[in-house]
Amino acid sequence: MMGMPAGGIRDETMRDHPHDSGPSSHGDDGIPAPAHPEIRREPLPWQTPKPAQDDASAPERVRAIMASASYRVADQDIDFLNQPASRGVRLQIDYLKAELVLTRLGVERTIVVFGSTRLPEPVAARRRVDELSVAASKAPGDAALARRLGAARRILDKSRYYDVAREFGRLVGAAGAGPEDCRLMVMTGAGPGIMEAANRGAFDAGAKSIGLNITLPQVQFPNPYVTPELAFSFHYFALRKMHFLQRACALVVFPGGYGTMDELFETLALIQTRKIAPVPVILVGAPFWTRAFDVGFLVDEGVIDEEDRDLYWYAETAQEIWNGLVRWHDANGTPLQAGRSGS
């Protein structure tokens, strides 16, 4: 039917199109009106499937074709994208999604905060000690339980760093010109513990902050203080690491385990080799780090140079961390707050 789409009902967008004049598409001057961008007056042959009256098996065959994996559009075919041969494409989009968002929101520099997921806020650490103390009192001969209680007590002692990380996040968040100022931001791995504390501090200050999560075999929840539009989940550790350092103007590292040390030593190696421009690295909690990382031993053994001692320093309080970063960047000619309102 002239003037009807395939379903026989005239589309509203077709009726409202300024150049739709019914069956005749020519003006008084003989020049045809521009075609509608989406709709034809007469449907094309492929807009309806082959009817059963011509071939009884045709509808089922068409359904089978359209349900075939090969017929899926490539960028919507999860099975295709997850195969080994598509890894290059996955690497690109794993990087690109976060990059486009960070660029659009004007994120220029980040202060990356790492630390243990096992260092909760003090009240939670105290609660765990109390629970284990009760259990241990009922089983005085349980050596494994006694070890867990000892570790919980040491976690309670280190839980003070949760408050330090939270206050530091607040200092970074308060350094901006308001919640929409994304030029300098806290960035974490989006997890609990120290990362939660840093994101929470920025949240306390009314500022946005970034969280880079990673997909793992177990379900993983982001901490609730990451800004939703700046929360990312990566498939590849390598691309996540790239984003951690791409805009980093500082690395602040609290006590932590394998994951924390992985990020710390990788960053130190990149600075040592000048693969990246030097950035300040602050280890928070000298009592922990001087036992976990004996740099003097490495120098004495000749596996690193004396100058590599100067790639980091220690701090204990949030204000000490912030003041050290400001002084380092001033000396480097890259002021943390250059050109920022209220600086």
VOBA-1610 file (N, C-alpha, C; in pm, whole numbers, padded with zeros to 5 digits, always signed):
BEGIN
Met+00085-00119+00000Met+00000+00000+00000Met+00087+00123+00000Met+00053+00219-00083Met+00129+00342-00086Met+00110+00417+00044Gly+00222+00469+00098Gly+00216+00548+00220Gly+00208+00463+00346Met+00221+00329+00334Met+00213+00243+00452Met+00344+00168+00471Pro+00395+00157+00595Pro+00510+00072+00620Pro+00470-00074+00616Ala+00565-00162+00642Ala+00542-00305+00623Ala+00425-00357+00703Gly+00401-00304+00823Gly+00293-00354+00906Gly+00158-00301+00867Gly+00150-00210+00771Gly+00023-00157+00727Gly-00024-00038+00808Ile+00055+00005+00909Ile+00018+00121+00992Ile+00118+00231+00967Arg+00068+00346+00937Arg+00156+00457+00903Arg+00234+00500+01027Asp+00368+00506+01021Asp+00455+00543+01132Asp+00443+00691+01163Glu+00442+00725+01295Glu+00426+00864+01335Glu+00541+00950+01286Thr+00664+00893+01287Thr+00778+00972+01242Thr+00768+01003+01094Met+00703+00912+01019Met+00684+00936+00877Met+00583+01047+00854Arg+00473+01044+00933Arg+00370+01146+00916Arg+00425+01285+00950Asp+00514+01290+01053Asp+00564+01419+01100Asp+00683+01469+01020His+00736+01386+00929His+00854+01430+00854His+00818+01550+00767Pro+00893+01659+00774Pro+00855+01782+00704Pro+00849+01767+00553His+00917+01667+00498His+00920+01654+00352His+00829+01544+00301Asp+00748+01484+00392Asp+00656+01380+00347Asp+00528+01445+00294Ser+00502+01428+00169Ser+00382+01491+00109Ser+00293+01388+00043Gly+00295+01264+00098Gly+00208+01161+00043Gly+00270+01096-00079Pro+00185+01045-00165Pro+00235+00971-00281Pro+00328+01052-00369Ser+00305+01179-00383Ser+00392+01260-00467Ser+00503+01322-00383Ser+00628+01302-00425Ser+00741+01356-00348Ser+00808+01471-00422His+00743+01524-00524His+00799+01635-00599His+00728+01766-00563Gly+00806+01871-00555Gly+00748+02001-00531Gly+00704+02064-00662Asp+00655+02188-00653Asp+00611+02259-00771Asp+00723+02281-00871Asp+00847+02283-00819Asp+00960+02307-00909Asp+01014+02178-00969Gly+00951+02065-00937Gly+00993+01938-00993Gly+01107+01871-00919Ile+01157+01933-00809Ile+01267+01875-00731Ile+01209+01784-00623Pro+01252+01659-00620Pro+01197+01567-00519Pro+01236+01609-00377Ala+01144+01587-00285Ala+01174+01614-00145Ala+01275+01511-00093Pro+01356+01550+00005Pro+01452+01453+00062Pro+01379+01330+00115Ala+01440+01215+00096Ala+01380+01091+00145Ala+01381+01090+00297His+01282+01025+00357His+01279+01009+00502His+01402+00930+00543Pro+01469+00967+00652Pro+01594+00901+00689Pro+01580+00755+00728Glu+01459+00710+00762Glu+01444+00572+00808Glu+01332+00496+00738Ile+01229+00561+00699Ile+01108+00492+00654Ile+01080+00515+00506Arg+01039+00405+00441Arg+00996+00411+00302Arg+00844+00408+00295Arg+00791+00467+00189Arg+00646+00455+00166Arg+00612+00313+00121Glu+00704+00251+00048Glu+00684+00115+00000Glu+00792+00026+00061Pro+00756-00079+00137Pro+00857-00164+00199Pro+00939-00239+00095Leu+01065-00263+00132Leu+01154-00341+00046Leu+01124-00490+00064Pro+01161-00572-00032Pro+01126-00714-00028Pro+01176-00787+00096Trp+01294-00750+00145Trp+01350-00825+00257Trp+01295-00781+00393Gln+01200-00689+00396Gln+01143-00646+00523Gln+01039-00744+00578Thr+01001-00841+00500Thr+00911-00947+00548Thr+00971-01081+00508Pro+00959-01183+00595Pro+01016-01314+00562Pro+00935-01383+00453Lys+00996-01481+00395Lys+00926-01560+00292Lys+00803-01624+00356Pro+00688-01607+00296Pro+00565-01656+00358Pro+00551-01808+00347Ala+00482-01864+00446Ala+00460-02010+00449Ala+00376-02056+00332Gln+00296-01969+00277Gln+00211-02011+00165Gln+00293-02043+00040Asp+00414-01990+00034Asp+00501-02022-00079Asp+00591-02142-00049Asp+00627-02157+00081Asp+00709-02271+00123Asp+00680-02294+00270Ala+00613-02404+00303Ala+00568-02427+00439Ala+00683-02433+00540Ser+00800-02475+00494Ser+00915-02486+00585Ser+00994-02355+00597Ala+00961-02255+00518Ala+01040-02131+00515Ala+01045-02058+00649Pro+00933-02035+00719Pro+00941-01962+00847Pro+01034-02025+00948Glu+01029-02160+00959Glu+01117-02227+01055Glu+01264-02215+01012Arg+01288-02223+00883Arg+01425-02208+00835Arg+01479-02068+00864Val+01395-01967+00846Val+01437-01829+00875Val+01467-01812+01024Arg+01380-01873+01109Arg+01404-01864+01253Arg+01537-01929+01290Ala+01569-02042+01227Ala+01696-02110+01256Ala+01816-02027+01214Ile+01802-01963+01098Ile+01912-01876+01051Ile+01933-01761+01148Met+01824-01696+01190Met+01837-01579+01277Met+01884-01616+01417Ala+01864-01741+01457Ala+01910-01788+01588Ala+02053-01840+01584Ser+02110-01851+01466Ser+02245-01905+01452Ser+02349-01811+01511Ala+02451-01867+01579Ala+02558-01785+01637Ala+02630-01702+01531Ser+02644-01756+01412Ser+02714-01684+01306Ser+02639-01559+01262Tyr+02507-01556+01289Tyr+02424-01445+01242Tyr+02425-01328+01341Arg+02480-01350+01460Arg+02484-01241+01558Arg+02579-01131+01510Val+02540-01007+01536Val+02630-00896+01507Val+02755-00911+01595Ala+02872-00896+01537Ala+02997-00929+01606Ala+03012-00858+01740Asp+02980-00727+01746Asp+03004-00654+01870Asp+02899-00684+01977Gln+02798-00770+01943Gln+02699-00812+02042Gln+02707-00963+02068Asp+02808-01026+02011Asp+02824-01171+02024Asp+02927-01200+02133Ile+02880-01226+02254Ile+02970-01246+02367Ile+03060-01368+02347Asp+03005-01476+02291Asp+03087-01595+02268Asp+03201-01565+02172Phe+03171-01488+02068Phe+03275-01450+01972Phe+03382-01363+02039Leu+03338-01266+02117Leu+03432-01174+02181Leu+03519-01242+02286Asn+03467-01352+02345Asn+03542-01420+02451Asn+03638-01527+02401Gln+03641-01553+02272Gln+03732-01656+02223Gln+03876-01602+02219Pro+03976-01690+02229Pro+04116-01645+02233Pro+04155-01556+02116Ala+04104-01583+01997Ala+04143-01504+01880Ala+04097-01359+01889Ser+03999-01330+01976Ser+03946-01194+01990Ser+04013-01117+02104Arg+04119-01172+02161Arg+04182-01108+02277Arg+04229-00967+02245Gly+04281-00946+02126Gly+04329-00813+02090Gly+04219-00709+02096Val+04101-00745+02048Val+03987-00653+02054Val+03947-00628+02198Arg+03947-00733+02278Arg+03909-00716+02420Arg+04007-00626+02493Leu+04135-00642+02463Leu+04235-00554+02525Leu+04208-00408+02491Gln+04175-00383+02366Gln+04148-00245+02324Gln+04029-00185+02397Ile+03920-00258+02401Ile+03800-00200+02462Ile+03811-00196+02614Asp+03889-00289+02673Asp+03911-00285+02818Asp+03981-00154+02857Tyr+04073-00112+02772Tyr+04140+00017+02795Tyr+04051+00135+02758Leu+03984+00125+02644Leu+03917+00241+02586Leu+03799+00289+02667Lys+03722+00199+02724Lys+03601+00242+02796Lys+03635+00340+02908Ala+03728+00302+02994Ala+03766+00391+03104Ala+03832+00517+03052Glu+03913+00505+02950Glu+03984+00622+02896Glu+03886+00727+02845Leu+03783+00685+02776Leu+03687+00781+02723Leu+03612+00851+02836Val+03576+00777+02940Val+03502+00837+03051Val+03591+00935+03128Leu+03714+00894+03158Leu+03805+00980+03234Leu+03835+01108+03157Thr+03853+01095+03026Thr+03879+01213+02943Thr+03757+01305+02939Arg+03640+01246+02922Arg+03518+01328+02914Arg+03493+01405+03042Leu+03526+01347+03156Leu+03502+01413+03284Leu+03616+01506+03325Gly+03719+01515+03242Gly+03827+01609+03268Gly+03926+01565+03374Val+03943+01434+03394Val+04040+01385+03492Val+04180+01404+03435Glu+04260+01485+03501Glu+04394+01515+03454Glu+04502+01438+03530Arg+04492+01441+03663Arg+04593+01375+03746Arg+04525+01299+03859Thr+04587+01188+03897Thr+04532+01106+04004Thr+04638+01081+04111Ile+04592+01070+04233Ile+04675+01022+04343Ile+04625+00882+04375Val+04709+00784+04348Val+04669+00645+04359Val+04699+00595+04500Val+04600+00535+04563Val+04615+00484+04699Val+04597+00333+04697Phe+04699+00263+04747Phe+04694+00118+04761Phe+04706+00080+04907Gly+04660-00038+04941Gly+04672-00090+05076Gly+04585-00212+05092Ser+04599-00277+05204Ser+04533-00405+05226Ser+04381-00393+05231Thr+04315-00490+05169Thr+04169-00502+05181Thr+04132-00553+05320Arg+04230-00602+05394Arg+04205-00664+05525Arg+04221-00566+05642Leu+04240-00439+05613Leu+04251-00339+05719Leu+04120-00260+05725Pro+04026-00305+05805Pro+03897-00237+05814Pro+03904-00117+05907Glu+03793-00048+05920Glu+03789+00062+06015Glu+03803+00004+06156Pro+03858+00081+06250Pro+03889+00028+06383Pro+03773-00041+06454Val+03651+00011+06441Val+03540-00050+06511Val+03515-00192+06462Ala+03533-00215+06331Ala+03515-00350+06275Ala+03630-00441+06318Ala+03751-00387+06324Ala+03866-00466+06368Ala+03851-00506+06514Arg+03804-00414+06596Arg+03783-00444+06738Arg+03675-00552+06754Arg+03570-00544+06675Arg+03464-00644+06683Arg+03517-00783+06651Arg+03605-00793+06551Arg+03662-00922+06514Arg+03748-00978+06625Val+03827-00893+06690Val+03910-00938+06802Val+03823-00990+06915Asp+03716-00918+06945Asp+03626-00961+07052Asp+03564-01096+07021Glu+03523-01116+06895Glu+03463-01244+06856Glu+03562-01358+06872Leu+03684-01338+06827Leu+03785-01443+06835Leu+03830-01466+06979Ser+03830-01361+07060Ser+03868-01376+07200Ser+03769-01466+07273Val+03642-01447+07245Val+03539-01532+07305Val+03558-01677+07260Ala+03581-01696+07129Ala+03599-01831+07076Ala+03724-01897+07135Ala+03832-01820+07148Ala+03957-01876+07200Ala+03944-01913+07347Ser+03866-01836+07421Ser+03848-01867+07564Ser+03774-01998+07584Lys+03696-02037+07485Lys+03622-02163+07493Lys+03703-02281+07439Ala+03814-02252+07373Ala+03898-02359+07317Ala+04045-02324+07341Pro+04090-02325+07466Pro+04226-02280+07500Pro+04337-02360+07434Gly+04309-02480+07390Gly+04413-02561+07328Gly+04418-02554+07178Asp+04336-02469+07117Asp+04328-02460+06971Asp+04436-02364+06919Ala+04546-02419+06870Ala+04659-02338+06824Ala+04623-02253+06703Ala+04544-02309+06611Ala+04507-02235+06491Ala+04422-02114+06527Leu+04331-02132+06622Leu+04246-02022+06666Leu+04329-01915+06736Ala+04429-01957+06813Ala+04517-01862+06881Ala+04595-01778+06779Arg+04639-01843+06669Arg+04710-01768+06565Arg+04617-01666+06499Arg+04494-01706+06473Arg+04398-01613+06413Arg+04371-01495+06505Leu+04364-01521+06634Leu+04342-01412+06729Leu+04462-01318+06731Gly+04582-01375+06725Gly+04702-01291+06722Gly+04705-01203+06599Ala+04670-01261+06483Ala+04668-01181+06360Ala+04560-01073+06368Ala+04445-01107+06426Ala+04337-01009+06438Ala+04379-00892+06527Arg+04455-00920+06630Arg+04504-00813+06716Arg+04602-00722+06642Arg+04683-00782+06557Arg+04777-00700+06479Arg+04702-00619+06373Ile+04597-00677+06318Ile+04511-00601+06225Ile+04447-00483+06298Leu+04401-00507+06421Leu+04342-00399+06500Leu+04443-00286+06520Asp+04566-00322+06549Asp+04669-00220+06568Asp+04691-00140+06440Lys+04692-00207+06325Lys+04715-00138+06198Lys+04588-00070+06145Ser+04473-00099+06205Ser+04349-00039+06154Ser+04350+00114+06170Arg+04441+00167+06248Arg+04454+00313+06257Arg+04484+00373+06121Tyr+04544+00294+06033Tyr+04576+00345+05899Tyr+04450+00364+05814Tyr+04341+00297+05850Tyr+04213+00324+05782Tyr+04177+00470+05803Asp+04190+00518+05926Asp+04157+00658+05954Asp+04254+00752+05883Val+04381+00713+05874Val+04479+00796+05804Val+04443+00806+05655Ala+04409+00692+05595Ala+04372+00691+05453Ala+04245+00771+05429Arg+04151+00760+05520Arg+04026+00835+05505Arg+04052+00986+05513Glu+04134+01026+05609Glu+04165+01168+05622Glu+04244+01217+05500Phe+04333+01134+05449Phe+04408+01174+05329Phe+04315+01190+05210Gly+04221+01098+05193Gly+04124+01112+05085Gly+04045+01240+05098Arg+04012+01277+05221Arg+03939+01402+05243Arg+04025+01523+05204Leu+04153+01520+05235Leu+04242+01631+05199Leu+04251+01647+05047Val+04263+01535+04977Val+04269+01542+04830Val+04137+01594+04775Gly+04027+01541+04827Gly+03896+01584+04779Gly+03870+01731+04805Ala+03916+01780+04921Ala+03893+01920+04956Ala+03984+02016+04880Ala+04084+01964+04812Ala+04178+02050+04740Ala+04121+02104+04610Gly+04010+02046+04565Gly+03951+02088+04439Gly+03860+02208+04453Ala+03797+02243+04343Ala+03709+02361+04339Ala+03562+02322+04351Gly+03535+02201+04398Gly+03397+02156+04411Gly+03379+02018+04353Pro+03260+01962+04369Pro+03237+01822+04329Pro+03254+01794+04180Glu+03244+01898+04096Glu+03259+01876+03952Glu+03402+01896+03904Asp+03490+01935+03996Asp+03631+01955+03960Asp+03702+01821+03966Cys+03728+01763+03852Cys+03787+01629+03845Cys+03935+01632+03804Arg+03998+01747+03810Arg+04135+01755+03760Arg+04234+01676+03843Leu+04216+01676+03976Leu+04303+01598+04065Leu+04212+01512+04151Met+04231+01380+04144Met+04138+01290+04210Met+04208+01173+04277Val+04143+01120+04381Val+04184+00995+04443Val+04144+00881+04351Met+04236+00786+04333Met+04207+00665+04257Met+04250+00545+04339Thr+04162+00445+04351Thr+04194+00323+04423Thr+04152+00202+04340Gly+04173+00084+04399Gly+04129-00039+04335Gly+03985-00073+04362Ala+03911+00018+04429Ala+03767+00007+04451Ala+03726-00095+04556Gly+03824-00160+04619Gly+03791-00264+04715Gly+03769-00211+04856Pro+03758-00303+04953Pro+03739-00263+05092Pro+03871-00222+05157Gly+03869-00207+05289Gly+03992-00176+05362Gly+04044-00037+05333Ile+04174-00030+05307Ile+04241+00098+05282Ile+04183+00169+05161Met+04151+00094+05056Met+04094+00156+04936Met+03960+00220+04969Glu+03878+00149+05044Glu+03750+00205+05087Glu+03772+00335+05164Ala+03871+00334+05253Ala+03896+00451+05336Ala+03931+00574+05252Ala+04016+00557+05150Ala+04055+00671+05067Ala+03936+00723+04987Asn+03858+00633+04927Asn+03738+00677+04855Asn+03639+00743+04951Arg+03630+00690+05070Arg+03536+00744+05169Arg+03575+00886+05212Gly+03705+00910+05225Gly+03749+01043+05261Gly+03711+01146+05156Ala+03730+01110+05028Ala+03688+01201+04921Ala+03537+01221+04926Phe+03463+01113+04951Phe+03318+01121+04964Phe+03278+01215+05078Asp+03349+01206+05191Asp+03324+01295+05304Asp+03338+01441+05265Ala+03434+01468+05176Ala+03461+01606+05133Ala+03366+01652+05023Gly+03275+01565+04982Gly+03183+01600+04874Gly+03248+01596+04737Ala+03360+01525+04725Ala+03433+01516+04599Ala+03412+01379+04535Lys+03432+01372+04407Lys+03427+01245+04335Lys+03560+01171+04352Ser+03556+01040+04334Ser+03679+00961+04336Ser+03661+00841+04245Ile+03772+00781+04208Ile+03775+00677+04106Ile+03805+00541+04169Gly+03742+00436+04117Gly+03771+00300+04160Gly+03788+00209+04041Leu+03901+00140+04035Leu+03930+00047+03925Leu+03924-00096+03980Asn+03812-00162+03961Asn+03796-00298+04009Asn+03846-00396+03903Ile+03852-00523+03939Ile+03898-00626+03847Ile+03805-00746+03860Thr+03772-00811+03748Thr+03688-00930+03754Thr+03771-01048+03802Leu+03716-01122+03896Leu+03782-01238+03955Leu+03686-01356+03954Pro+03735-01477+03974Pro+03645-01593+03974Pro+03535-01581+04080Gln+03564-01513+04192Gln+03463-01494+04295Gln+03394-01360+04274Val+03269-01352+04318Val+03195-01226+04310Val+03268-01122+04395Gln+03285-01003+04340Gln+03357-00897+04410Gln+03272-00770+04409Phe+03252-00713+04528Phe+03171-00592+04538Phe+03261-00470+04555Pro+03231-00361+04485Pro+03307-00237+04507Pro+03268-00176+04641Asn+03359-00096+04696Asn+03320-00027+04819Asn+03216+00081+04786Pro+03132+00119+04881Pro+03019+00207+04850Pro+03052+00354+04832Tyr+03179+00391+04840Tyr+03215+00533+04836Tyr+03276+00578+04704Val+03297+00483+04612Val+03343+00519+04478Val+03230+00592+04405Thr+03263+00695+04330Thr+03163+00766+04252Thr+03111+00673+04142Pro+02980+00650+04135Pro+02927+00550+04040Pro+02975+00568+03896Glu+02975+00693+03846Glu+03016+00712+03706Glu+03166+00702+03687Leu+03240+00682+03797Leu+03385+00665+03790Leu+03427+00531+03848Ala+03334+00436+03850Ala+03363+00300+03895Ala+03377+00212+03771Phe+03491+00144+03759Phe+03520+00062+03641Phe+03553-00080+03684Ser+03520-00175+03599Ser+03554-00314+03621Ser+03633-00363+03501Phe+03756-00406+03525Phe+03845-00448+03417Phe+03854-00601+03410His+03875-00649+03289His+03900-00791+03269His+04049-00822+03286Tyr+04134-00734+03236Tyr+04278-00759+03234Tyr+04350-00676+03339Phe+04432-00744+03421Phe+04514-00672+03518Phe+04605-00571+03449Ala+04659-00607+03333Ala+04754-00520+03264Ala+04691-00385+03228Leu+04567-00387+03180Leu+04502-00262+03142Leu+04463-00181+03265Arg+04425-00250+03370Arg+04397-00182+03497Arg+04523-00114+03549Lys+04635-00183+03545Lys+04761-00124+03589Lys+04797-00001+03504Met+04772-00010+03375Met+04802+00104+03289Met+04723+00227+03332His+04595+00208+03362His+04514+00321+03405His+04555+00372+03543Phe+04605+00283+03629Phe+04654+00329+03758Phe+04768+00430+03741Leu+04853+00408+03644Leu+04973+00491+03630Leu+04963+00598+03523Gln+04868+00587+03433Gln+04864+00679+03319Gln+04851+00825+03361Arg+04771+00852+03463Arg+04751+00989+03510Arg+04808+01012+03649Ala+04879+00913+03702Ala+04925+00920+03841Ala+05028+01031+03861Cys+05005+01112+03962Cys+05105+01210+04003Cys+05159+01176+04141Ala+05114+01064+04198Ala+05166+01016+04326Ala+05112+00877+04352Leu+05190+00800+04427Leu+05149+00668+04472Leu+05164+00666+04623Val+05053+00643+04693Val+05053+00639+04839Val+05017+00496+04879Val+05111+00429+04948Val+05098+00286+04972Val+05093+00258+05122Phe+04982+00201+05164Phe+04963+00163+05303Phe+05001+00016+05320Pro+05014-00032+05443Pro+05046-00173+05463Pro+04951-00265+05386Gly+05009-00367+05325Gly+04928-00458+05245Gly+05003-00584+05210Gly+04939-00670+05134Gly+04996-00799+05100Gly+05043-00807+04957Tyr+05022-00922+04893Tyr+05075-00946+04759Tyr+05029-00840+04658Gly+04899-00811+04657Gly+04849-00715+04558Gly+04910-00577+04577Thr+04918-00533+04702Thr+04976-00403+04731Thr+05123-00399+04690Met+05196-00503+04724Met+05339-00507+04692Met+05362-00518+04543Asp+05274-00589+04474Asp+05284-00598+04328Asp+05279-00460+04265Glu+05181-00380+04304Glu+05168-00246+04248Glu+05285-00157+04290Leu+05328-00169+04414Leu+05440-00087+04463Leu+05568-00117+04387Phe+05607-00243+04379Phe+05735-00276+04317Phe+05734-00257+04166Glu+05619-00277+04105Glu+05611-00249+03962Glu+05633-00101+03936Thr+05571-00016+04019Thr+05588+00128+04002Thr+05732+00169+04028Leu+05793+00115+04134Leu+05933+00148+04164Leu+06024+00105+04048Ala+05996-00012+03989Ala+06079-00058+03877Ala+06064+00034+03756Leu+05942+00081+03730Leu+05920+00170+03617Leu+05988+00305+03638Ile+05988+00353+03762Ile+06059+00479+03791Ile+06209+00457+03785Gln+06255+00348+03843Gln+06399+00318+03845Gln+06456+00314+03703Thr+06383+00253+03611Thr+06430+00240+03473Thr+06393+00360+03386Arg+06321+00457+03447Arg+06272+00576+03376Arg+06179+00541+03260Lys+06114+00426+03275Lys+06011+00391+03177Lys+05894+00486+03190Ile+05871+00538+03312Ile+05775+00646+03334Ile+05849+00760+03401Ala+05795+00879+03388Ala+05853+00994+03457Ala+05841+00971+03607Pro+05942+01008+03684Pro+05936+00987+03829Pro+05813+01052+03891Val+05750+00981+03981Val+05641+01033+04063Val+05676+01001+04208Pro+05624+01081+04301Pro+05652+01052+04442Pro+05583+00925+04488Val+05655+00845+04565Val+05600+00723+04624Val+05617+00733+04775Ile+05505+00726+04846Ile+05509+00737+04991Ile+05460+00607+05052Leu+05542+00549+05140Leu+05505+00429+05213Leu+05454+00471+05350Val+05329+00445+05377Val+05267+00487+05502Val+05281+00375+05605Gly+05347+00406+05716Gly+05368+00306+05820Gly+05507+00248+05817Ala+05606+00327+05858Ala+05745+00281+05855Ala+05766+00152+05935Pro+05703+00133+06052Pro+05725+00007+06125Pro+05691-00117+06043Phe+05587-00107+05962Phe+05550-00220+05876Phe+05647-00234+05760Trp+05672-00125+05690Trp+05746-00134+05565Trp+05893-00164+05585Thr+05953-00119+05694Thr+06094-00148+05715Thr+06118-00296+05744Arg+06015-00367+05786Arg+06025-00512+05802Arg+05987-00584+05674Ala+05885-00535+05606Ala+05837-00602+05485Ala+05930-00582+05367Phe+06004-00472+05368Phe+06085-00433+05251Phe+06218-00377+05302Asp+06319-00462+05307Asp+06450-00423+05359Asp+06537-00371+05245Val+06522-00241+05216Val+06597-00184+05103Val+06746-00183+05130Gly+06786-00166+05258Gly+06928-00169+05290Gly+06992-00301+05252Phe+06922-00411+05275Phe+06972-00542+05238Phe+06992-00551+05087Leu+06896-00500+05010Leu+06907-00506+04864Leu+07025-00423+04813Val+07048-00307+04876Val+07163-00224+04839Val+07292-00297+04873Asp+07299-00350+04994Asp+07421-00421+05038Asp+07450-00542+04952Glu+07345-00607+04904Glu+07364-00724+04817Glu+07400-00686+04674Gly+07392-00556+04644Gly+07430-00508+04511Gly+07325-00529+04404Val+07200-00561+04442Val+07098-00585+04341Val+07020-00459+04304Ile+07033-00354+04386Ile+06987-00220+04348Ile+07094-00120+04389Asp+07085+00002+04337Asp+07185+00104+04365Asp+07145+00190+04485Glu+07243+00257+04541Glu+07218+00345+04655Glu+07112+00450+04622Glu+07116+00504+04500Glu+07019+00608+04464Glu+06876+00558+04461Asp+06858+00425+04452Asp+06723+00371+04448Asp+06653+00380+04584Arg+06729+00410+04689Arg+06667+00438+04819Arg+06580+00563+04811Asp+06613+00652+04722Asp+06546+00782+04717Asp+06421+00782+04629Leu+06377+00666+04587Leu+06257+00660+04504Leu+06129+00664+04588Tyr+06142+00662+04719Tyr+06025+00666+04808Tyr+06066+00722+04942Trp+05967+00754+05024Trp+05992+00791+05163Trp+05874+00748+05248Tyr+05889+00765+05380Tyr+05787+00720+05473Tyr+05704+00838+05528Ala+05582+00806+05568Ala+05496+00904+05635Ala+05404+00828+05730Glu+05346+00901+05825Glu+05258+00838+05923Glu+05119+00900+05928Thr+05107+01028+05897Thr+04977+01095+05908Thr+04933+01147+05771Ala+04803+01175+05762Ala+04747+01224+05636Ala+04809+01358+05599Gln+04822+01447+05696Gln+04878+01579+05666Gln+05023+01568+05624Glu+05096+01476+05685Glu+05236+01455+05648Glu+05246+01404+05503Ile+05155+01314+05466Ile+05153+01265+05327Ile+05128+01381+05231Trp+05022+01457+05257Trp+04985+01567+05168Trp+05096+01672+05159Asn+05152+01711+05273Asn+05258+01812+05272Asn+05378+01763+05193Gly+05413+01635+05208Gly+05525+01580+05133Gly+05501+01582+04983Leu+05380+01548+04942Leu+05347+01550+04799Leu+05354+01692+04743Val+05301+01788+04819Val+05305+01928+04774Val+05449+01973+04756Arg+05535+01943+04854Arg+05676+01986+04845Arg+05746+01919+04728Trp+05721+01789+04709Trp+05786+01716+04599Trp+05748+01778+04466His+05620+01804+04446His+05576+01858+04317His+05620+02003+04298Asp+05626+02079+04404Asp+05679+02215+04393Asp+05825+02210+04347Ala+05903+02119+04407Ala+06045+02106+04369Ala+06059+02053+04227Asn+05960+01977+04182Asn+05964+01919+04047Asn+05910+02015+03941Gly+05857+02128+03985Gly+05798+02223+03890Gly+05662+02181+03839Thr+05595+02093+03914Thr+05461+02045+03875Thr+05366+02061+03992Pro+05337+02183+04035Pro+05255+02204+04156Pro+05124+02127+04149Leu+05089+02064+04259Leu+04966+01984+04262Leu+04842+02068+04234Gln+04844+02192+04279Gln+04725+02275+04267Gln+04743+02390+04169Ala+04835+02378+04078Ala+04860+02487+03982Ala+04734+02518+03903Gly+04694+02644+03905Gly+04581+02688+03826Gly+04446+02647+03881Arg+04442+02594+04002Arg+04317+02547+04059Arg+04256+02653+04148Ser+04126+02666+04141Ser+04056+02764+04221Ser+04078+02735+04369Gly+04104+02839+04445Gly+04120+02824+04589Gly+04258+02778+04629Ser+04350+02760+04534Ser+04484+02715+04571Ser+04570+02830+04616
//
